[in-house]
């Protein structure tokens, strides 16, 4: 069970990294300050 959880966590790390980069890119591309939106 521990091996399964560790494997899931290892697969989750690159997915979270990609999602973070995509969200960051969208926020940077959008015109205006995201705080004021």
Secondary structure, DSSP 8 states (H G I E B T S, - for coil): -HHHHHHHHHHHHHHHHHHHHHHHHHHHHSSS-TTT-
